[in-house]
Amino acid sequence: MTINYFILAALCLVEMFLLIMVLIFFVRLRRSQSLLNKLQSRQEDFLNRLDFNAALEQQMLATFEQRQKELSALDQALCERSRELEELIVKADKIIRSPQSMKNIVLSGYRQGRSVSDLAKATGMSVDEVELILKSARV
């Protein structure tokens, strides 16, 4: 019977070994399941963050398009205003270069004590023209 006891002991050892292996497998399975749960929760958090970022990006794009439209409208208004100012400058130049305006500039400058040559340089006229204006006004 020693062989029977030996076989029985060997089978018990094999069963014990298998039982230990099952326990180790079960513990590793629990760890894997725990790790998998953590990964799933992190994945959900990551997906939530991605959704938030996508919504934020959409909002930024919408405001960017709105700002672009506003800038375009402002650019058009600025161009219109620039054109109006150029027209005003042309009109002002015509008014300033009118004979009556030049006469008033020369007379007021002379009354303030400016010399004939200074008045000629300031108005773009010749000295003779300035003197003629002063003589005609009898100053």
C-alpha positions as CSV (number, residue, x, y, z in Angstrom):
1,M,0.0,0.0,0.0
2,T,2.9,2.3,0.1
3,I,2.5,2.9,-3.6
4,N,-1.2,3.8,-3.1
5,Y,-0.3,6.2,-0.4
6,F,2.4,7.6,-2.6
7,I,0.0,8.1,-5.5
8,L,-2.6,9.5,-3.1
9,A,0.0,12.0,-1.7
10,A,1.1,12.9,-5.2
11,L,-2.5,13.5,-6.3
12,C,-3.1,15.6,-3.1
13,L,0.0,17.7,-3.9
14,V,-1.1,18.1,-7.5
15,E,-4.6,19.2,-6.3
16,M,-3.0,21.6,-3.8
17,F,-0.8,23.0,-6.6
18,L,-3.8,23.4,-8.8
19,L,-5.8,25.0,-6.0
20,I,-2.9,27.5,-5.4
21,M,-2.7,28.2,-9.1
22,V,-6.5,28.9,-9.2
23,L,-6.2,31.2,-6.2
24,I,-3.3,33.1,-7.9
25,F,-5.3,33.3,-11.1
26,F,-8.3,34.6,-9.2
27,V,-6.2,37.3,-7.5
28,R,-4.6,38.3,-10.8
29,L,-8.1,38.4,-12.4
30,R,-9.3,40.7,-9.6
31,R,-6.3,43.0,-10.1
32,S,-6.9,43.1,-13.8
33,Q,-10.6,43.8,-13.3
34,S,-9.7,46.6,-10.9
35,L,-7.2,48.0,-13.4
36,L,-9.8,47.7,-16.2
37,N,-12.3,49.6,-14.1
38,K,-9.8,52.4,-13.4
39,L,-9.0,52.6,-17.1
40,Q,-12.7,52.8,-18.0
41,S,-13.3,55.6,-15.5
42,R,-10.3,57.5,-16.9
43,Q,-11.6,56.9,-20.4
44,E,-14.9,58.4,-19.4
45,D,-13.2,61.4,-17.9
46,F,-11.1,61.7,-21.0
47,L,-14.1,61.5,-23.3
48,N,-15.9,64.2,-21.1
49,R,-12.9,66.4,-21.5
50,L,-12.8,65.9,-25.2
51,D,-16.5,66.8,-25.4
52,F,-15.9,69.9,-23.4
53,N,-12.9,70.9,-25.6
54,A,-14.9,70.3,-28.7
55,A,-17.8,72.5,-27.4
56,L,-15.3,75.1,-26.5
57,E,-13.7,75.0,-29.9
58,Q,-17.1,75.3,-31.6
59,Q,-17.8,78.4,-29.4
60,M,-14.4,79.9,-30.2
61,L,-15.0,79.3,-34.0
62,A,-18.4,80.9,-33.7
63,T,-17.0,84.0,-31.9
64,F,-14.1,84.1,-34.4
65,E,-16.5,84.2,-37.3
66,Q,-18.5,86.9,-35.6
67,R,-15.4,88.9,-35.0
68,Q,-14.3,88.5,-38.6
69,K,-17.6,89.8,-39.8
70,E,-17.3,92.8,-37.4
71,L,-13.8,93.5,-38.6
72,S,-14.9,93.3,-42.2
73,A,-17.7,95.8,-41.4
74,L,-15.3,98.1,-39.6
75,D,-12.9,97.9,-42.5
76,Q,-15.6,98.9,-44.9
77,A,-16.7,101.7,-42.7
78,L,-13.1,102.9,-42.4
79,C,-12.6,102.8,-46.1
80,E,-15.8,104.8,-46.5
81,R,-14.6,107.3,-43.9
82,S,-11.2,107.6,-45.5
83,R,-12.8,108.4,-48.9
84,E,-15.0,111.0,-47.3
85,L,-12.0,112.6,-45.6
86,E,-10.0,112.6,-48.9
87,E,-13.0,114.4,-50.5
88,L,-13.0,117.0,-47.6
89,I,-9.2,117.5,-48.0
90,V,-9.7,118.2,-51.7
91,K,-12.5,120.7,-50.9
92,A,-10.4,122.3,-48.2
93,D,-7.5,122.7,-50.6
94,K,-9.8,124.4,-53.1
95,I,-11.1,126.7,-50.5
96,I,-7.6,127.6,-49.2
97,R,-6.3,128.2,-52.7
98,S,-9.2,130.5,-53.5
99,P,-8.1,134.1,-54.2
100,Q,-10.2,135.5,-51.4
101,S,-8.8,133.0,-48.9
102,M,-5.2,133.8,-50.0
103,K,-5.9,137.5,-49.6
104,N,-7.2,137.0,-46.1
105,I,-4.2,134.8,-45.1
106,V,-1.7,137.4,-46.5
107,L,-3.5,140.4,-44.8
108,S,-3.9,138.7,-41.4
109,G,-0.2,137.5,-41.5
110,Y,1.0,141.0,-42.4
111,R,-1.1,142.5,-39.5
112,Q,0.6,140.0,-37.2
113,G,4.0,141.3,-38.2
114,R,5.2,138.6,-40.7
115,S,7.4,139.7,-43.5
116,V,6.5,139.7,-47.1
117,S,8.9,136.9,-47.9
118,D,7.6,134.7,-45.0
119,L,4.0,135.2,-46.3
120,A,5.1,134.3,-49.8
121,K,6.7,131.1,-48.6
122,A,3.7,130.2,-46.4
123,T,1.2,130.7,-49.1
124,G,3.2,129.4,-52.0
125,M,2.9,132.7,-53.9
126,S,5.6,134.9,-55.2
127,V,6.8,138.0,-53.3
128,D,5.3,140.2,-56.1
129,E,1.9,138.6,-55.7
130,V,2.0,139.2,-51.9
131,E,3.0,142.8,-52.4
132,L,0.2,143.3,-55.0
133,I,-2.3,142.0,-52.5
134,L,-1.0,144.3,-49.8
135,K,-1.0,147.3,-52.2
136,S,-4.6,146.6,-53.3
137,A,-5.7,146.4,-49.7
138,R,-3.7,149.6,-49.0
139,V,-2.0,148.2,-45.9
